[in-house]
Amino acid sequence: MPFPRGRKPTATAGSKIPKLNATASENQEEATQAKRSSSPPRGAPKKRTAFIDITNAHKVQISFPGKKKEPGKKTVKKTSSTSVSASNLANLKKSSSVSSEGTISERERTDTEEEEKEEDKSADVAAPVEELAAATSPAAREVPAHLRRQEIPKEFDIDSENSEDCYMCPEYAKDIFDYLKNREEKFVLCNYMPTQPSLNSEMRAILIDWLVEVQENFELYHETLYLAVKMTDHYLAKTPVHREMLQLVGSTAMLIASKFEEHSPPCVDDFLYICDDAYKKEELISMEASILQTLSFDISIPIPYRFLRRYAKCVSASMDTLTLARYYCEMSLMEMDLVPERGSLVASACLLMALVTKDLGGWSPILQFHSGYQASDLAPVVRRIYSMLSAPPDDKLRAIKNKYSHKVFFEVASLPLVSIDILEKALSS
């Protein structure tokens, strides 16, 4: 069932993105004209000096440099507890006199007991300090096993070359992608089409083909396209949708993905325009709330495109090789049988096919180290993608093929498919 498609919006016509009227200079003038009231509002708390603990203000005396001392006030010097105790004990021995009955006065006995208590307290405080010093010794500060960073062999280190680039996060790159790979387990899907009474795989393929055109027309990132497809699949896996609302689900998922990935996402009116005004603004906003609530607002889903760029860096793949792998990966979005597969596994399979097609070798040890997959793990997905690419093309679903037939993408869609025997040899090696 083809969806109604609106005209492709251009930069000169059809754009409904509102422009901001207020400029920075106007805001600055307004801020300059605004005056703060000199008197505090009624009922407001009294002003107090910063960096002073108001609970101990009556006990603490702060001396500022250059400030004259007020006459009549004496400065109390702080002495250590040991010197105070020694002086008290000397005064006690000097001033104390044994009575005729040979006993000490009640006041002197009380002072002595207080001094003994203070000595016991100082001993109790000193013990934890000594224990803390022993615990912070180099031998005791050893990092637990589960918190230690994985040692990367020198031949597998692909991030040290970016040590001066803070935007590349070279210290944490391996940990980040390991975390994304572990996070994939939370977003594993199954074939949800049996639970959709009015949808089928062909309708989903038509929707994905249309979303590719939307991504091209709006010049959105590829990450936005992949995330929109992932959110659409996760929503359809949990919510039955009528076929007339399928395009609304896809366009709304693209809107959410744009807000998540883009610096300047298209507005709601732009998505209503590309749907040929088949839906109202209220319907799109309602669908946006429904998708976010169904996904529990957890839309940071690992996508294969990110893994593909990471793994291509491991073998220093050229741009045309990476683009060929991207073509295979984008074609896999339309295959319903590949929906249950993890994004890292799909990215690895697409990169392996691109390397074999370009005669650049197979699945090397550095790829095994960073991806965590052996060549045997990729075999089922590689065969499925190969079967999809070798099938007769559908003239109605040509958005991806036309896109990657352009010179900007090195015309990788027109390259012949590698022989299955060569591919099987690479998988078995």
Buried (B, 14 or more C-beta within 10 A) or exposed (E): EEBEEBEEBEEEEBBEEEEEEEEEEEEEEEEEEEEEEEEEEEEEEEEEEEEEEEEEEEEEEEEEEEEEEEEEEEEEEEEEEEEEBEEBEEEBEEEBEEEEEEEBEEEBEEBBEEBEEBEEEEEEEEEEEEEEEEEEEEEEEEEEEEEEEEEBEEEBEBBEEBEEEEEEEBEEBBEEBBEBBEEBEEBEBEEBBEEBEEBEBBBBBBBBBBBBBBBBBBEBBBBBBBBBBBBBBBBBBEBEBEBEBBBBBBBBBBBBBBEBBBEEBBBBBBBBBBBEEBBEEEBBEBBBEBBBEBBEEEBEBBBBBBBBBBBBBBBEBEEBBBBBBBBBBBBBBBBBBBBEBBBBBBBBBBBBBBBBBBEEEBBEEBBBBBBBBEBEBBBEBBBBBBEBBEEEEEEEBBBBBEBBBEEEBBEBBEBEEBEEEEBBEBBEE
